Amino acid sequence: MNVDLSGHTAVITGGTSGIGLATAKLFLEAGANVAICGRDQDRLDNATATLTANQSDDQLFAAPCDVLDKNSVANFAEKTIDHFGSVDTLINNAGQARVSKYEDTSDEAWREELDLKFFSVLRPSKAFQPYLEKSDNAAIVCTSSLIARQPEPHVVATSAARAGQLSLIHSMARELAPKDIRVNSILIGVVESAQWQRRYDALPDNRPAYDDWLKEQAVAKGIPLERFGKPEEAARALFFLGTPLSSYTTGSTIDLSGGLSRHVG
Ligand code: NDP
């Protein structure tokens, strides 16, 4: 099935690497206009070079923005509208996990983590809502995690914050439905990312090949499909939920955990 998104604009926070970058690529390939942001200018430049390698740069707008900074997000929203005139899809993807257990997580770390998980959704959603309300195909999609439903002790604060964030996303879905804005999320288990490459690079020289090592990690984590997900696999789910392909779906989640999810319902 070919999906033609000419005239559609997608905003992707954290679009400079991993899942966000793969999602930007998919929307561009479907003919959409795409706005991406991240905090680091070098990463923005690299992402721009990657995304425009095989096509004109007219469809892409890349700008620095910290999703936790209200003014920065307002500025990004304004510039995106100046550039493309409208917004149809917002992908709230920016973020990272915090590795810490209950015993060693400081009050400050708890606040930072709760701030990140709540305001990375709230700030962009509020800033882009007036424009989404004008779209006939408005969708907000959030990149979330399986740990929202299945907490892991080694990421205690991220697990708790993701659970609260998922509650917020479901509330937004109810409240924004009368405005014809759908709100959904994807729940990721583990997706290959720069973080795993860094952990591999830090291993001694006699380490196994990267792909073998990744498979070992997946098996050790008990992932039934015995591998990590790929950014492109998460991107396809975000694309589905962010486009009219899922026009009757709101307040829902797609699981991308390779079978790691154990909860029922
Ligand atoms: P990456 O580190 O590859 O990408 C994260 C992106 O978010 C980068 O573009 C980064 O750019 C940006 N970012 C981080 N903080 C901010 C901020 N405050 N403001 C704006 N941009 C920000 O990670 P992934 O692609 O793996 O992760 C994407 C999302 O998926 C994250 O929210 C992550 O927590 C979530 N996730 C990932 C899992 C995985 O296994 N990979 C598992 C579960 C959830 P910059 O640093 O330059 O700002």
py3Dmol code that shows the C-alpha trace and the ligand (Angstrom):
import py3Dmol

protein = """\
ATOM      1  CA  MET A   1       0.000   0.000   0.000  1.00  0.00           C
ATOM      2  CA  ASN A   2       1.330   3.424  -0.932  1.00  0.00           C
ATOM      3  CA  VAL A   3       0.570   6.241   1.464  1.00  0.00           C
ATOM      4  CA  ASP A   4       0.731   9.697  -0.093  1.00  0.00           C
ATOM      5  CA  LEU A   5       1.279  12.342   2.577  1.00  0.00           C
ATOM      6  CA  SER A   6       1.873  15.294   0.260  1.00  0.00           C
ATOM      7  CA  GLY A   7       0.766  18.442   2.075  1.00  0.00           C
ATOM      8  CA  HIS A   8       0.864  16.667   5.471  1.00  0.00           C
ATOM      9  CA  THR A   9       3.310  18.012   8.089  1.00  0.00           C
ATOM     10  CA  ALA A  10       4.836  15.859  10.818  1.00  0.00           C
ATOM     11  CA  VAL A  11       6.820  17.233  13.753  1.00  0.00           C
ATOM     12  CA  ILE A  12       9.229  14.815  15.407  1.00  0.00           C
ATOM     13  CA  THR A  13      10.922  15.773  18.672  1.00  0.00           C
ATOM     14  CA  GLY A  14      14.255  14.058  19.174  1.00  0.00           C
ATOM     15  CA  GLY A  15      14.436  13.516  15.426  1.00  0.00           C
ATOM     16  CA  THR A  16      18.215  13.591  15.189  1.00  0.00           C
ATOM     17  CA  SER A  17      19.023   9.951  15.916  1.00  0.00           C
ATOM     18  CA  GLY A  18      17.657   6.459  16.517  1.00  0.00           C
ATOM     19  CA  ILE A  19      13.883   6.074  16.418  1.00  0.00           C
ATOM     20  CA  GLY A  20      13.153   9.747  15.719  1.00  0.00           C
ATOM     21  CA  LEU A  21      15.512   9.869  12.743  1.00  0.00           C
ATOM     22  CA  ALA A  22      14.066   6.635  11.293  1.00  0.00           C
ATOM     23  CA  THR A  23      10.553   8.083  11.706  1.00  0.00           C
ATOM     24  CA  ALA A  24      11.520  11.330   9.967  1.00  0.00           C
ATOM     25  CA  LYS A  25      12.841   9.259   7.051  1.00  0.00           C
ATOM     26  CA  LEU A  26       9.538   7.345   6.734  1.00  0.00           C
ATOM     27  CA  PHE A  27       7.404  10.501   6.710  1.00  0.00           C
ATOM     28  CA  LEU A  28       9.698  12.142   4.143  1.00  0.00           C
ATOM     29  CA  GLU A  29       9.528   9.051   1.911  1.00  0.00           C
ATOM     30  CA  ALA A  30       5.716   9.251   2.061  1.00  0.00           C
ATOM     31  CA  GLY A  31       5.886  12.839   0.777  1.00  0.00           C
ATOM     32  CA  ALA A  32       5.208  14.662   4.070  1.00  0.00           C
ATOM     33  CA  ASN A  33       6.879  17.825   5.284  1.00  0.00           C
ATOM     34  CA  VAL A  34       8.928  17.051   8.375  1.00  0.00           C
ATOM     35  CA  ALA A  35      10.164  19.251  11.219  1.00  0.00           C
ATOM     36  CA  ILE A  36      12.705  17.736  13.598  1.00  0.00           C
ATOM     37  CA  CYS A  37      14.352  19.070  16.722  1.00  0.00           C
ATOM     38  CA  GLY A  38      17.045  18.107  19.190  1.00  0.00           C
ATOM     39  CA  ARG A  39      19.326  20.047  21.511  1.00  0.00           C
ATOM     40  CA  ASP A  40      22.653  19.497  19.801  1.00  0.00           C
ATOM     41  CA  GLN A  41      23.418  21.469  16.618  1.00  0.00           C
ATOM     42  CA  ASP A  42      26.023  18.974  15.315  1.00  0.00           C
ATOM     43  CA  ARG A  43      23.478  16.139  15.590  1.00  0.00           C
ATOM     44  CA  LEU A  44      20.904  18.314  13.811  1.00  0.00           C
ATOM     45  CA  ASP A  45      23.396  18.975  10.996  1.00  0.00           C
ATOM     46  CA  ASN A  46      24.231  15.273  10.681  1.00  0.00           C
ATOM     47  CA  ALA A  47      20.555  14.307  10.650  1.00  0.00           C
ATOM     48  CA  THR A  48      19.838  16.943   8.001  1.00  0.00           C
ATOM     49  CA  ALA A  49      22.658  15.575   5.844  1.00  0.00           C
ATOM     50  CA  THR A  50      21.340  12.001   6.255  1.00  0.00           C
ATOM     51  CA  LEU A  51      17.716  12.893   5.536  1.00  0.00           C
ATOM     52  CA  THR A  52      18.433  15.055   2.503  1.00  0.00           C
ATOM     53  CA  ALA A  53      21.047  12.736   0.953  1.00  0.00           C
ATOM     54  CA  ASN A  54      18.536  11.331  -1.559  1.00  0.00           C
ATOM     55  CA  GLN A  55      15.988  14.110  -1.846  1.00  0.00           C
ATOM     56  CA  SER A  56      15.594  17.878  -1.885  1.00  0.00           C
ATOM     57  CA  ASP A  57      15.704  19.671   1.448  1.00  0.00           C
ATOM     58  CA  ASP A  58      12.409  21.564   0.799  1.00  0.00           C
ATOM     59  CA  GLN A  59      10.442  19.015   2.846  1.00  0.00           C
ATOM     60  CA  LEU A  60      12.694  19.220   5.918  1.00  0.00           C
ATOM     61  CA  PHE A  61      12.959  21.821   8.693  1.00  0.00           C
ATOM     62  CA  ALA A  62      15.476  21.128  11.467  1.00  0.00           C
ATOM     63  CA  ALA A  63      15.915  23.445  14.451  1.00  0.00           C
ATOM     64  CA  PRO A  64      17.427  23.273  17.929  1.00  0.00           C
ATOM     65  CA  CYS A  65      14.889  22.946  20.735  1.00  0.00           C
ATOM     66  CA  ASP A  66      14.906  21.579  24.278  1.00  0.00           C
ATOM     67  CA  VAL A  67      11.449  20.067  24.807  1.00  0.00           C
ATOM     68  CA  LEU A  68      11.661  20.866  28.528  1.00  0.00           C
ATOM     69  CA  ASP A  69      12.065  24.601  27.891  1.00  0.00           C
ATOM     70  CA  LYS A  70       8.709  26.313  27.329  1.00  0.00           C
ATOM     71  CA  ASN A  71      10.144  29.246  25.331  1.00  0.00           C
ATOM     72  CA  SER A  72      12.315  26.972  23.229  1.00  0.00           C
ATOM     73  CA  VAL A  73       9.300  24.799  22.323  1.00  0.00           C
ATOM     74  CA  ALA A  74       7.111  27.852  21.578  1.00  0.00           C
ATOM     75  CA  ASN A  75       9.854  29.180  19.299  1.00  0.00           C
ATOM     76  CA  PHE A  76      10.175  25.820  17.520  1.00  0.00           C
ATOM     77  CA  ALA A  77       6.396  25.653  16.984  1.00  0.00           C
ATOM     78  CA  GLU A  78       6.308  29.200  15.615  1.00  0.00           C
ATOM     79  CA  LYS A  79       9.215  28.558  13.230  1.00  0.00           C
ATOM     80  CA  THR A  80       7.671  25.280  12.051  1.00  0.00           C
ATOM     81  CA  ILE A  81       4.441  27.117  11.185  1.00  0.00           C
ATOM     82  CA  ASP A  82       6.403  29.907   9.475  1.00  0.00           C
ATOM     83  CA  HIS A  83       8.086  27.195   7.417  1.00  0.00           C
ATOM     84  CA  PHE A  84       5.239  24.845   6.513  1.00  0.00           C
ATOM     85  CA  GLY A  85       2.040  26.738   7.458  1.00  0.00           C
ATOM     86  CA  SER A  86       0.354  23.834   9.264  1.00  0.00           C
ATOM     87  CA  VAL A  87       0.935  20.735  11.415  1.00  0.00           C
ATOM     88  CA  ASP A  88      -0.934  17.409  11.288  1.00  0.00           C
ATOM     89  CA  THR A  89       1.187  14.951  13.279  1.00  0.00           C
ATOM     90  CA  LEU A  90       3.210  15.480  16.435  1.00  0.00           C
ATOM     91  CA  ILE A  91       5.542  12.683  17.490  1.00  0.00           C
ATOM     92  CA  ASN A  92       6.693  13.191  21.097  1.00  0.00           C
ATOM     93  CA  ASN A  93       9.821  11.085  20.958  1.00  0.00           C
ATOM     94  CA  ALA A  94      12.618  13.071  22.656  1.00  0.00           C
ATOM     95  CA  GLY A  95      14.087  11.558  25.775  1.00  0.00           C
ATOM     96  CA  GLN A  96      16.256   8.929  27.381  1.00  0.00           C
ATOM     97  CA  ALA A  97      16.196   6.436  30.251  1.00  0.00           C
ATOM     98  CA  ARG A  98      17.829   6.819  33.664  1.00  0.00           C
ATOM     99  CA  VAL A  99      19.578   3.737  35.042  1.00  0.00           C
ATOM    100  CA  SER A 100      19.196   3.742  38.844  1.00  0.00           C
ATOM    101  CA  LYS A 101      17.652   1.659  41.621  1.00  0.00           C
ATOM    102  CA  TYR A 102      15.361   2.741  44.445  1.00  0.00           C
ATOM    103  CA  GLU A 103      18.275   2.861  46.947  1.00  0.00           C
ATOM    104  CA  ASP A 104      20.497   5.095  44.833  1.00  0.00           C
ATOM    105  CA  THR A 105      18.079   7.533  43.188  1.00  0.00           C
ATOM    106  CA  SER A 106      18.366  11.018  44.715  1.00  0.00           C
ATOM    107  CA  ASP A 107      15.423  13.413  45.128  1.00  0.00           C
ATOM    108  CA  GLU A 108      16.912  15.554  42.397  1.00  0.00           C
ATOM    109  CA  ALA A 109      17.133  12.578  40.027  1.00  0.00           C
ATOM    110  CA  TRP A 110      13.474  11.731  40.738  1.00  0.00           C
ATOM    111  CA  ARG A 111      12.442  15.312  39.926  1.00  0.00           C
ATOM    112  CA  GLU A 112      14.493  15.383  36.736  1.00  0.00           C
ATOM    113  CA  GLU A 113      13.038  12.101  35.550  1.00  0.00           C
ATOM    114  CA  LEU A 114       9.430  13.073  36.311  1.00  0.00           C
ATOM    115  CA  ASP A 115      10.032  16.425  34.618  1.00  0.00           C
ATOM    116  CA  LEU A 116      11.444  14.778  31.510  1.00  0.00           C
ATOM    117  CA  LYS A 117       8.705  12.201  31.069  1.00  0.00           C
ATOM    118  CA  PHE A 118       5.791  14.584  31.742  1.00  0.00           C
ATOM    119  CA  PHE A 119       6.976  17.798  30.130  1.00  0.00           C
ATOM    120  CA  SER A 120       8.472  16.150  27.027  1.00  0.00           C
ATOM    121  CA  VAL A 121       4.822  15.319  26.229  1.00  0.00           C
ATOM    122  CA  LEU A 122       3.085  18.351  27.753  1.00  0.00           C
ATOM    123  CA  ARG A 123       5.173  21.184  26.327  1.00  0.00           C
ATOM    124  CA  PRO A 124       5.177  20.181  22.618  1.00  0.00           C
ATOM    125  CA  SER A 125       1.546  18.979  22.787  1.00  0.00           C
ATOM    126  CA  LYS A 126       0.366  22.308  24.213  1.00  0.00           C
ATOM    127  CA  ALA A 127       2.500  24.380  21.826  1.00  0.00           C
ATOM    128  CA  PHE A 128       1.286  22.529  18.710  1.00  0.00           C
ATOM    129  CA  GLN A 129      -2.337  21.953  19.784  1.00  0.00           C
ATOM    130  CA  PRO A 130      -3.755  25.168  18.208  1.00  0.00           C
ATOM    131  CA  TYR A 131      -2.347  24.051  14.834  1.00  0.00           C
ATOM    132  CA  LEU A 132      -3.376  20.398  15.253  1.00  0.00           C
ATOM    133  CA  GLU A 133      -6.936  21.594  15.922  1.00  0.00           C
ATOM    134  CA  LYS A 134      -6.981  23.044  12.392  1.00  0.00           C
ATOM    135  CA  SER A 135      -5.922  19.751  10.771  1.00  0.00           C
ATOM    136  CA  ASP A 136      -8.349  17.197   9.320  1.00  0.00           C
ATOM    137  CA  ASN A 137      -5.913  14.397  10.236  1.00  0.00           C
ATOM    138  CA  ALA A 138      -4.513  15.424  13.603  1.00  0.00           C
ATOM    139  CA  ALA A 139      -2.534  12.906  15.637  1.00  0.00           C
ATOM    140  CA  ILE A 140      -0.170  12.974  18.592  1.00  0.00           C
ATOM    141  CA  VAL A 141       1.949   9.874  19.099  1.00  0.00           C
ATOM    142  CA  CYS A 142       4.326   9.343  22.007  1.00  0.00           C
ATOM    143  CA  THR A 143       7.314   7.029  22.131  1.00  0.00           C
ATOM    144  CA  SER A 144       6.907   5.272  25.456  1.00  0.00           C
ATOM    145  CA  SER A 145       8.193   2.094  26.997  1.00  0.00           C
ATOM    146  CA  LEU A 146       7.004  -1.318  28.101  1.00  0.00           C
ATOM    147  CA  ILE A 147       8.279  -0.412  31.582  1.00  0.00           C
ATOM    148  CA  ALA A 148       5.241   1.886  31.894  1.00  0.00           C
ATOM    149  CA  ARG A 149       3.274  -1.337  32.452  1.00  0.00           C
ATOM    150  CA  GLN A 150       6.028  -3.705  33.522  1.00  0.00           C
ATOM    151  CA  PRO A 151       8.457  -1.834  35.815  1.00  0.00           C
ATOM    152  CA  GLU A 152      12.139  -2.811  35.930  1.00  0.00           C
ATOM    153  CA  PRO A 153      13.995  -2.240  39.235  1.00  0.00           C
ATOM    154  CA  HIS A 154      17.231  -1.079  37.533  1.00  0.00           C
ATOM    155  CA  VAL A 155      15.351   1.872  35.963  1.00  0.00           C
ATOM    156  CA  VAL A 156      13.054   2.578  38.901  1.00  0.00           C
ATOM    157  CA  ALA A 157      12.453   6.284  38.279  1.00  0.00           C
ATOM    158  CA  THR A 158      11.999   5.880  34.530  1.00  0.00           C
ATOM    159  CA  SER A 159       9.516   3.022  35.117  1.00  0.00           C
ATOM    160  CA  ALA A 160       7.427   5.088  37.531  1.00  0.00           C
ATOM    161  CA  ALA A 161       7.601   8.176  35.344  1.00  0.00           C
ATOM    162  CA  ARG A 162       6.635   6.193  32.226  1.00  0.00           C
ATOM    163  CA  ALA A 163       3.590   4.782  34.069  1.00  0.00           C
ATOM    164  CA  GLY A 164       2.466   8.305  34.971  1.00  0.00           C
ATOM    165  CA  GLN A 165       3.197   9.499  31.452  1.00  0.00           C
ATOM    166  CA  LEU A 166       1.033   6.724  29.985  1.00  0.00           C
ATOM    167  CA  SER A 167      -1.815   7.763  32.262  1.00  0.00           C
ATOM    168  CA  LEU A 168      -1.408  11.336  31.005  1.00  0.00           C
ATOM    169  CA  ILE A 169      -1.420  10.168  27.364  1.00  0.00           C
ATOM    170  CA  HIS A 170      -4.674   8.240  27.890  1.00  0.00           C
ATOM    171  CA  SER A 171      -6.275  11.267  29.585  1.00  0.00           C
ATOM    172  CA  MET A 172      -5.195  13.487  26.697  1.00  0.00           C
ATOM    173  CA  ALA A 173      -6.762  11.019  24.256  1.00  0.00           C
ATOM    174  CA  ARG A 174     -10.153  11.376  25.997  1.00  0.00           C
ATOM    175  CA  GLU A 175      -9.953  15.141  26.330  1.00  0.00           C
ATOM    176  CA  LEU A 176      -8.730  15.856  22.800  1.00  0.00           C
ATOM    177  CA  ALA A 177     -11.043  13.390  21.004  1.00  0.00           C
ATOM    178  CA  PRO A 178     -13.863  15.969  20.629  1.00  0.00           C
ATOM    179  CA  LYS A 179     -11.288  18.225  18.939  1.00  0.00           C
ATOM    180  CA  ASP A 180     -10.525  15.376  16.496  1.00  0.00           C
ATOM    181  CA  ILE A 181      -6.960  14.986  17.737  1.00  0.00           C
ATOM    182  CA  ARG A 182      -6.056  11.321  18.209  1.00  0.00           C
ATOM    183  CA  VAL A 183      -3.467  10.507  20.896  1.00  0.00           C
ATOM    184  CA  ASN A 184      -1.647   7.170  21.040  1.00  0.00           C
ATOM    185  CA  SER A 185       1.681   5.701  22.052  1.00  0.00           C
ATOM    186  CA  ILE A 186       4.062   2.871  21.347  1.00  0.00           C
ATOM    187  CA  LEU A 187       5.526   0.719  24.114  1.00  0.00           C
ATOM    188  CA  ILE A 188       9.078  -0.271  23.325  1.00  0.00           C
ATOM    189  CA  GLY A 189      11.009  -3.100  24.952  1.00  0.00           C
ATOM    190  CA  VAL A 190      14.566  -2.592  23.729  1.00  0.00           C
ATOM    191  CA  VAL A 191      15.486  -0.981  20.422  1.00  0.00           C
ATOM    192  CA  GLU A 192      19.071  -0.869  19.149  1.00  0.00           C
ATOM    193  CA  SER A 193      20.452   2.591  19.809  1.00  0.00           C
ATOM    194  CA  ALA A 194      23.645   4.586  20.234  1.00  0.00           C
ATOM    195  CA  GLN A 195      23.534   3.592  23.913  1.00  0.00           C
ATOM    196  CA  TRP A 196      24.081  -0.097  23.059  1.00  0.00           C
ATOM    197  CA  GLN A 197      26.850   0.746  20.586  1.00  0.00           C
ATOM    198  CA  ARG A 198      28.600   2.743  23.350  1.00  0.00           C
ATOM    199  CA  ARG A 199      28.317  -0.177  25.808  1.00  0.00           C
ATOM    200  CA  TYR A 200      29.775  -2.529  23.176  1.00  0.00           C
ATOM    201  CA  ASP A 201      32.616  -0.137  22.338  1.00  0.00           C
ATOM    202  CA  ALA A 202      33.618  -0.083  26.025  1.00  0.00           C
ATOM    203  CA  LEU A 203      34.135  -3.876  26.111  1.00  0.00           C
ATOM    204  CA  PRO A 204      37.670  -5.374  25.971  1.00  0.00           C
ATOM    205  CA  ASP A 205      39.223  -6.235  22.561  1.00  0.00           C
ATOM    206  CA  ASN A 206      38.291  -9.930  22.757  1.00  0.00           C
ATOM    207  CA  ARG A 207      34.589  -9.039  22.567  1.00  0.00           C
ATOM    208  CA  PRO A 208      32.320 -10.972  20.164  1.00  0.00           C
ATOM    209  CA  ALA A 209      31.117  -9.376  16.913  1.00  0.00           C
ATOM    210  CA  TYR A 210      28.564  -6.592  17.547  1.00  0.00           C
ATOM    211  CA  ASP A 211      25.559  -8.514  16.151  1.00  0.00           C
ATOM    212  CA  ASP A 212      26.470 -11.649  18.172  1.00  0.00           C
ATOM    213  CA  TRP A 213      26.824  -9.544  21.315  1.00  0.00           C
ATOM    214  CA  LEU A 214      23.446  -7.884  20.721  1.00  0.00           C
ATOM    215  CA  LYS A 215      21.824 -11.297  20.362  1.00  0.00           C
ATOM    216  CA  GLU A 216      23.476 -12.451  23.625  1.00  0.00           C
ATOM    217  CA  GLN A 217      22.027  -9.386  25.385  1.00  0.00           C
ATOM    218  CA  ALA A 218      18.556 -10.047  23.956  1.00  0.00           C
ATOM    219  CA  VAL A 219      18.622 -13.690  25.073  1.00  0.00           C
ATOM    220  CA  ALA A 220      19.921 -12.701  28.524  1.00  0.00           C
ATOM    221  CA  LYS A 221      16.989 -10.282  28.848  1.00  0.00           C
ATOM    222  CA  GLY A 222      14.574 -13.077  27.955  1.00  0.00           C
ATOM    223  CA  ILE A 223      13.223 -11.448  24.803  1.00  0.00           C
ATOM    224  CA  PRO A 224      11.270 -14.257  23.085  1.00  0.00           C
ATOM    225  CA  LEU A 225      12.201 -13.094  19.555  1.00  0.00           C
ATOM    226  CA  GLU A 226      15.870 -13.209  20.734  1.00  0.00           C
ATOM    227  CA  ARG A 227      16.850  -9.855  19.292  1.00  0.00           C
ATOM    228  CA  PHE A 228      16.456  -6.142  19.966  1.00  0.00           C
ATOM    229  CA  GLY A 229      14.074  -4.121  17.834  1.00  0.00           C
ATOM    230  CA  LYS A 230      15.398  -1.851  15.130  1.00  0.00           C
ATOM    231  CA  PRO A 231      14.664   1.906  14.999  1.00  0.00           C
ATOM    232  CA  GLU A 232      12.881   1.335  11.660  1.00  0.00           C
ATOM    233  CA  GLU A 233      10.474  -1.129  13.334  1.00  0.00           C
ATOM    234  CA  ALA A 234       9.512   1.434  15.977  1.00  0.00           C
ATOM    235  CA  ALA A 235       9.256   4.081  13.250  1.00  0.00           C
ATOM    236  CA  ARG A 236       6.693   2.023  11.306  1.00  0.00           C
ATOM    237  CA  ALA A 237       4.433   1.842  14.373  1.00  0.00           C
ATOM    238  CA  LEU A 238       4.784   5.593  14.992  1.00  0.00           C
ATOM    239  CA  PHE A 239       3.997   6.199  11.317  1.00  0.00           C
ATOM    240  CA  PHE A 240       0.852   4.038  11.506  1.00  0.00           C
ATOM    241  CA  LEU A 241      -0.439   5.843  14.591  1.00  0.00           C
ATOM    242  CA  GLY A 242       0.559   9.264  13.257  1.00  0.00           C
ATOM    243  CA  THR A 243      -1.276   9.020   9.927  1.00  0.00           C
ATOM    244  CA  PRO A 244      -4.862   8.393   8.763  1.00  0.00           C
ATOM    245  CA  LEU A 245      -3.905   4.694   8.455  1.00  0.00           C
ATOM    246  CA  SER A 246      -5.076   4.499  12.097  1.00  0.00           C
ATOM    247  CA  SER A 247      -7.967   6.973  11.791  1.00  0.00           C
ATOM    248  CA  TYR A 248     -10.248   5.096  14.240  1.00  0.00           C
ATOM    249  CA  THR A 249      -7.578   4.514  16.909  1.00  0.00           C
ATOM    250  CA  THR A 250      -7.090   6.757  19.927  1.00  0.00           C
ATOM    251  CA  GLY A 251      -6.077   6.182  23.552  1.00  0.00           C
ATOM    252  CA  SER A 252      -4.262   3.061  22.442  1.00  0.00           C
ATOM    253  CA  THR A 253      -0.780   1.547  22.455  1.00  0.00           C
ATOM    254  CA  ILE A 254       1.237  -0.663  20.126  1.00  0.00           C
ATOM    255  CA  ASP A 255       3.616  -3.115  21.743  1.00  0.00           C
ATOM    256  CA  LEU A 256       7.119  -3.334  20.253  1.00  0.00           C
ATOM    257  CA  SER A 257       8.855  -5.591  22.702  1.00  0.00           C
ATOM    258  CA  GLY A 258       9.597  -8.751  20.727  1.00  0.00           C
ATOM    259  CA  GLY A 259       7.286 -10.691  23.059  1.00  0.00           C
ATOM    260  CA  LEU A 260       8.828  -9.397  26.312  1.00  0.00           C
ATOM    261  CA  SER A 261       5.472  -8.099  27.499  1.00  0.00           C
ATOM    262  CA  ARG A 262       4.007 -10.457  30.143  1.00  0.00           C
ATOM    263  CA  HIS A 263       0.947  -8.520  31.236  1.00  0.00           C
ATOM    264  CA  VAL A 264      -2.543  -9.504  30.131  1.00  0.00           C
ATOM    265  CA  GLY A 265      -4.860  -6.725  28.941  1.00  0.00           C
TER     266      GLY A 265
END
"""
ligand_1 = """\
48
NDP
P 18.433 8.328 20.909
O 19.341 8.705 22.038
O 19.003 7.749 19.658
O 17.546 9.619 20.500
C 17.032 10.507 21.453
C 16.680 11.790 20.726
O 16.051 12.693 21.663
C 17.887 12.535 20.176
O 17.513 13.173 18.960
C 18.174 13.577 21.270
O 18.905 14.658 20.724
C 16.746 13.945 21.646
N 16.546 14.547 22.945
C 16.835 14.038 24.187
N 16.468 14.907 25.135
C 15.922 15.981 24.501
C 15.368 17.212 24.950
N 15.293 17.526 26.257
N 14.903 18.086 24.023
C 14.960 17.784 22.700
N 15.491 16.652 22.221
C 15.971 15.763 23.120
O 17.379 7.333 21.562
P 16.261 6.356 20.975
O 15.972 6.639 19.554
O 16.632 4.985 21.373
O 15.023 6.803 21.897
C 13.923 7.575 21.448
C 12.856 7.558 22.531
O 12.484 6.196 22.782
C 13.312 8.143 23.872
O 12.265 8.861 24.471
C 13.618 6.878 24.686
O 13.540 7.098 26.086
C 12.518 5.957 24.183
N 12.776 4.548 24.447
C 13.846 3.942 23.841
C 14.123 2.610 24.104
C 15.264 1.892 23.445
O 15.464 0.705 23.751
N 16.020 2.513 22.529
C 13.294 1.841 25.061
C 12.174 2.570 25.592
C 11.940 3.884 25.286
P 19.818 15.636 21.666
O 20.487 14.747 22.681
O 20.759 16.298 20.712
O 18.860 16.594 22.284
"""
view = py3Dmol.view(width=600, height=400)
view.addModel(protein, "pdb")
view.setStyle({"model": 0}, {"cartoon": {"style": "trace"}})
view.addModel(ligand_1, "xyz")
view.setStyle({"model": 1}, {"stick": {}})
view.zoomTo()
view.show()
